[in-house]
Amino acid sequence: RAAGIHNFLVGALDGRTLAALVEAQVPTFAMQGVHAGNQIWKDRSTRDLGRASAFHSMGREKINLIGTVITMGLDILLSDVD
């Protein structure tokens, strides 16, 4: 927002992050709901992010998310906050 960018959306990997973003009025969505049938998004919490298998699985799901957004005719710039 400080850079003048207003067309962005932030994906939250867990409920705590989602709640904080909503509270801060940041445009957000729950990544857990994107591919809800996929086991990696069920009961996900930030403590799981350090496990290699979960990390790699989430990377693949981000690629699927990019594909979904592109098929909607939108452009995407993806960045991790870390």
URGILIN-V871777 format. One line per field, one symbol per residue. burial: + if it has 9 or more other ideal C-beta (glycine too) atoms within 8 Angstrom, else -. A space follows every 50 residues. Layout:
# URGILIN-V871777
burial: ???
This chain:
# URGILIN-V871777
burial: ---------+++++--++--++-----+++++-+-----++--+----+- ---++-++--++-+++-+++------------
